[in-house]
Amino acid sequence: MGDFNSVINSNELVLVDFFAEWCGPCKTLSPILTQVKAKLGEKIKILKVDVDKNPATASFYQIKGVPTLILFKNGRQIWKQSGVLGAPDLIKVITGH
């Protein structure tokens, strides 16, 4: 979790995707995140956290369902939503911060 904390505590915008391998909607979200990264490039860092392999982190951030996205800036959670968002909506959320 040390690397995770150092990344989210940077002054960059960091989008964390809490997912599970068995989750169908998580598989739908993966190419959307690729599109978002392609569009925003260096403006966003995207991390994927497997809730089954990182239960303490998932519990700490109160992840109740997957996929859940959390946007961090300077270690502070500035946005959180569960479920799948389309690339345009997600880009709008990110650029709004």
C-alpha distance (Angstrom), angle and dihedral (degrees) to the residues before:
residue distance angle dihedral
M1 . . .
G2 3.81 . .
D3 3.80 93.1 .
F4 3.81 90.1 45.7
N5 3.81 91.3 54.0
S6 3.80 93.7 46.9
V7 3.82 90.4 52.3
I8 3.82 96.7 47.1
N9 3.81 91.6 43.8
S10 3.81 92.1 58.7
N11 3.79 118.7 103.0
E12 3.81 89.8 -112.9
L13 3.78 122.8 100.2
V14 3.80 106.6 -101.7
L15 3.80 122.3 -167.3
V16 3.79 113.1 -160.4
D17 3.80 118.7 -160.1
F18 3.81 110.6 -158.2
F19 3.81 104.3 -159.9
A20 3.80 144.9 153.4
E21 3.80 128.7 -138.3
W22 3.83 91.7 -127.0
C23 3.84 93.7 51.7
G24 3.82 115.3 107.9
P25 3.83 96.5 -162.8
C26 3.83 88.4 49.6
K27 3.80 88.6 60.0
T28 3.82 88.8 50.9
L29 3.81 90.7 51.7
S30 3.81 95.7 51.8
P31 3.85 97.6 75.9
I32 3.83 89.3 42.4
L33 3.81 89.2 57.8
T34 3.81 88.8 49.5
Q35 3.82 89.2 54.5
V36 3.81 91.3 48.2
K37 3.81 91.8 50.8
A38 3.82 90.7 47.5
K39 3.81 90.8 51.6
L40 3.82 98.7 42.4
G41 3.81 100.0 31.5
E42 3.81 112.6 173.6
K43 3.82 92.7 5.6
I44 3.81 90.1 80.1
K45 3.77 138.1 35.9
I46 3.81 115.7 -155.6
L47 3.81 122.6 -155.6
K48 3.78 125.9 -174.4
V49 3.80 118.2 -150.6
D50 3.81 119.2 -169.0
V51 3.82 104.6 -143.6
D52 3.80 92.1 -154.5
K53 3.82 92.1 55.8
N54 3.82 94.7 38.6
P55 3.82 106.0 38.0
A56 3.82 94.5 153.1
T57 3.81 92.2 55.8
A58 3.81 91.5 45.3
S59 3.79 90.4 49.5
F60 3.81 92.8 47.2
Y61 3.81 90.7 55.3
Q62 3.83 91.4 42.8
I63 3.80 95.1 -119.9
K64 3.80 104.8 -176.7
G65 3.81 98.5 169.7
V66 3.78 139.9 11.3
P67 2.89 137.5 -84.0
T68 3.79 96.4 37.7
L69 3.79 120.9 163.4
I70 3.80 123.2 -156.6
L71 3.80 123.9 -174.3
F72 3.81 115.8 -151.1
K73 3.79 132.6 -169.5
N74 3.82 120.7 -179.9
G75 3.81 89.8 -10.1
R76 3.79 91.9 -56.9
Q77 3.78 122.1 120.5
I78 3.81 105.8 -125.8
W79 3.82 100.7 169.0
K80 3.80 137.5 12.7
Q81 3.79 133.4 -179.6
S82 3.77 137.0 162.9
G83 3.78 121.8 -141.3
V84 3.78 135.7 35.0
L85 3.80 121.7 -47.7
G86 3.78 123.9 -170.0
A87 3.80 117.8 -113.8
P88 3.85 95.1 -106.8
D89 3.82 92.2 51.8
L90 3.79 92.8 45.8
I91 3.81 92.0 48.3
K92 3.81 89.2 50.8
V93 3.83 90.9 52.8
I94 3.80 92.7 48.1
T95 3.79 96.7 45.4
G96 3.80 89.3 47.8
H97 3.80 88.2 66.6
